[in-house]
Structure formats: structure tokens, C-alpha cells
Amino acid sequence: MHRFVDLEGLRVHVAEAGDGRPVLLLHGWPQHWYMWRGVIERLAPQFRLIAPDLRGFGWTEAPGRGYDADTFAADQIALLDALEIESASVIGHDWGGWTAMLLGLDHPDRIERMVVCNAPHPWPRLAPRLALEAWRAWYAAALAIPLLGPRLLQQTDLAGVILRGGNVGTPFQRGEVEAYVESFRDPAHARAVSNLYRYYLRLYASGPGRWRSRRLSVPTLLLFGAQDRYISPKLMPGYERHADDMQLELIPDSGHFLVDEKPELVARRALAFLS
């Protein structure tokens, strides 16, 4: 079922399926709610699945502000309030995974359990060798450039290059990549992504100091495709002293778009962990 939910200053598109304990499904870039279809069909018999398009993505409004993960997290709390849901679990990928991390840190009373797919945690072990991994963020630097970043999304196949190049196999159906690419032809959505990656570069430059004193109490399963070309697996160690209950599973034969490559594995792990 699809509907729009009006929050304060934002009209959010939401896809819903199933009945049971609520689970938020939070997508990343350059996708929207549709990336969860393989997970939805497998989990709908057990859970109420709520898959919103993030601010500036898909069919959710692009209001021109708030393109950062803190606002993304606040939007999800506002969505839960609007749906009269006291607490929910979260499955997030990429930006949706980072948003889930912030939800768990800032709103542990509203988040029951989390499954995070191919997103970093806030406590990487900094080492000089990590500088050698910076090449992976080339697209982020390009997208963050004012004027040029939005034009790249509107006039080139950059989003398609990222989607097709980030996997071990070829998980996307005919026309699916093009549909995601087309969603950023709209100028407001293209500017939203550019602003989001400016936030990303500021976050990257500031380092993990903001969260050094924070502790994650929400039980979390971190699934990570070990052949990710955009986020280094070397960022995964370091959470051990900062999380009460976080498990890490590296998936050796998968890349960045783990949910598309292995929806059955993600659903199976989520069903076991969230249950």
C-alpha cells in the first residue's frame, strides 16, 4: 500500500506491507523505497513494514533544506509519531543505515533493534592506512560541487554508474537502474543529493570525535558486503567499546548493494535478529 503522510514541513511517501511489529526500511543513495521489494515479500508475513522515501528522494518532497542524517533521523521519529507507533525496529542501507545508527544513539527509547547494511558505524579505528581508501569517495566529491553536482545527476548517467559498478553480480532488473537515474532528473531532487554529499564531506573531515563519548544500547546487526567499492571494510573495526550489543557479519561474495544482491540473506538474517 502506498500513501503520503504529512509531517511538519514535509510530505513523505510511504510504502507499507504486512502486519505485526513495525519495522522501518530506510534506503540509501541512489535508490528509494523500491530497493526493499525483495525483503518486503519475505518479511511481510511477520512484520508491519514501513518503507519511506527519505527527504529529497523518490516521491517524498524536496523542501530545499534538511539534507543530513540528523534531519533524516528526526523525520523518522516524526513519521512514527504521525503513524502513532511508539517504537519500531529498523533495517537500513547506506544513508538509511547511517540514519539508523543516529536513531539508535539519539532515540534508544523508540528503536527496538536494528539491522544495518553496508553503512559505517561512528567509531572507526583511525590509522594512516585509511587514507589510502579515500579514492572510494570520488563520486561524493563530484556530487558535492555546487552547480556541477546537480548537473551530473540531471544530465549524465552517474547514478547508473554507481549502481552498476558496486556489485559482485548483476542484481538489477532491466529498466530498474534507469528508473532510479530518472528520479534525479528533477532539479530539486538533484540539488538535495548534492547538499547531502556536502554534509557527507563535512562529516568525513570532522572525524569520529563527535561520537567518542556516545554508546549504542540498541541491539544491532551490521551486515557488510566485503567487496564494497564505495565504503571500505577497513572501517568496520572499532565499535566494540562503544556498543552494548553489536554483531558484525562480513558477506564475502557481495558488494555495496547487498540488499539487491542478496535479498534472501538479508531477510533471513533480519527475521532471526528482529524476532
N, C-alpha and C positions, 0 to 999 in steps of 0.2 A: 504494500500500500504506500502511496506517495501523498504527501501533503506539505503545506507550508505552515510554519509556526512563527508567529510574530513575537520577537523579543524586543527589548527596548533599543530602538535604533537599528534593528537588523531583522530582515525576513529570511528565515532559514528553510531550505528544502530538506526534507527528511524522508528516507525510505525506511519502512518498517515491515517486519515479518515475525511470525511466531508468537508464542505466549509462554509466560513463565517469568523467571527472574530477569530483570533488564540488563542488557549488555550494550554499551556504546561501541560502535565500529567507526574508527577515525582514520580516514585515508591520508595519503601524503601527496606530494607533487610528483608528476604532473597528472594526477588522477582525480577522481571524485568517488561518490558512493558506489559506483558500478564495480569497482575493483573487488568488492566483497561478495559478489554474487555466488562464487563457488563455496565460500564459507557460510553464507546465509542459508543455502539449501541444505547444508549438512547440520547446522546448529538450530535452525528454526523449530524443530520438534521439541527442543529442550528449553529454549530461551526466548525472551522477547528481544529481538534485535532492532536496534535503532541506529541507522547509518545516516548521519547528517553530512551535507556538503559543508566544508569549512568556509568561513568568511572569505569571499572573493573567488570561490571555486564552484564549479558545476552550476547549479541553479539557485544557489544562495546569493544574496545581494553582495555587491562590491561597493561598500559605502565610502571608500576613499581613505579609510583610517583603520587602525587596529590590526595591522598585518604583522603580528608577532605571536609567539606561542603563549605568552601570558594572557593576551586577549582571547586567543583560541580557547584556552582553558576556562576563562571566565564565561565565554559563550556557552560552553558545555554545561556549566553549573546553571546558567540561566535557562538553558534548554530543559534540564532535569526539573527545574522549578516549574517551568511552563507546563511540563507533562505531569506534574505532581508526583515525581519519583524521588523518594527520599535518598536512595543510594543505588549504585549500579556498579557492575564490573566494566572494564574497558579492554578492547583489543585495538591496538593502534599500529600503523605502519608509517615509517619515515616521519614526516611532520606530525602525523597523528600519533606516532609513538613518542615523540618528544613532548607533545602536548599531554599525553597520558602520564609521563614522568612528572610534569609540573602539577597535574591534577592530584597525583598521589602525594606529592610533597606539600601542596598548599591546601588540599581538601581531603585529608585522610578519612574524615567522618562521612564523606559522600561516596568514596570509592572503596569497593569491597576487595577486588582482586584485579590484576592487570596482566595482559599478555602483550608484550611489545616486540614488534617485528622490524628488524633492520633499522634501528634508530639508536643513537648513542645514549648512554646514561650520563649524568652530570659530573662524574668523578673519574675521568681517565687518568692514568698514570703518565704524567708528562715526562718526556725524555727527548733528547736531541734527535733520535732516530725518527720521531713522529713528524719532524719537518719534512722528511722525505716522502711523506704521504700526502702533502698539501696539493699535489698535482690532481688528486681526485676531485677537488672542488673547483676545477676550471670553469664549469658551467655556472656555478654560483657567482663567481666573479663577473662573468659576462652578463648574467641576468641582472645583477645589482647596478650596472651602469645606468644612470639616468638617461632617458630617451632611447638609448640603444637597446637596453634590456627589453622593454616592451616591444620594440620593433622586431627584435629577434623572434619573439613569440608570435607576433602577428604575421610576419612576412616570411619566416623560414620554417624549417622542419626540426628545430632544435629539440622541442619536446619529444618528437618521434625518435630522434637520435638517442636521447636518454632512455626512452622506453625499450627500444630495440637492442640497445647496446649493453644493458645492465643485467643480462640473464645468462645462465648456463645454456638453457634450451630456448625454445621459441614459444612462449606461453600465450601470446596474444592472438586472438582470432582475427580473421580478415575484417578490415574496416574498424577494428577496435582502437588501434593506435590513432587512426585518422580522426576518430570521434573525440578522443582526448585532445589531440592537437587543435581541432576546431574550437574547442571550448575556450581557448585562449586567444582566438582571433578578436574577441570583443575587447576594445581598448581598456575598459575599466578592470576586467579580469587580468589582462596583461600587466597593467600597472600594479595590481595587487601582488602579483608574483614578484615583480621587480622590487617592490618595497619589502616584501618578505625576505628576500635574499640580502637586502641591505641590512636588515635586522640580523640575519644569519652571520654576516661578516663582522658586525659589531660584537656579536656573541662570541664568535671564534677568537677575535682579538682580545677580548676581556679575560679569556681563560676560565677555569672552573672555580675560581675563588669565591664566587657568589654562593656556591652550594657546599663549600667545605664543612660548614658547621651544621648542615642540614642532614636529617636522617629520614630515610624512607621506611615507613612502617607497613605500608600496604604490600601484601604478598605479590610478588612479581615474577613472571616467567619471561625471560629475554631470549627470543629466537632470532638467530642471525645467520643469514646465508653467507658462508665463509668466503665466497668468491665475489663479494660485493665490490664493484668498481668505483663506487662513489663514497662509501663510508668504510674506513679501514677497520678490519677485525682487530687491529692492534689497539684500538680504543676501548675494547671490551674489558680488560682487567682494570681493577681499581675500585670497584663498587663494594668490595667485600666488607670494608669497615664502615660503610655508610648505609647499609640496607639490612633490615632485620631478617628478611626472607626473600632473597632474590636468587633465582636459578638461571644459569646461562646454558643454552644448548646451541652449539655451532652446527649448522647444516652444511656438510662439506660439498655437496653437489648442487648448490643453489647460489644465486647472485642476489642483487638488491631487491628485486621484485618477488620476494619469497612467496607472498600470498598468491600471486598469479602463477608462479611456477609449481607450487605445492599446496594448493588449497586443501587437499585431503589431509596432509600432515598438519597444517596449521589448525584445521578444525578438530582433528583428533587430539592434538596437544591441548587446545583450548577447552575442549569438552572435559578432559581429565582434570585440568588445572582449575577451571572455574567451578567444577562440581565438587 
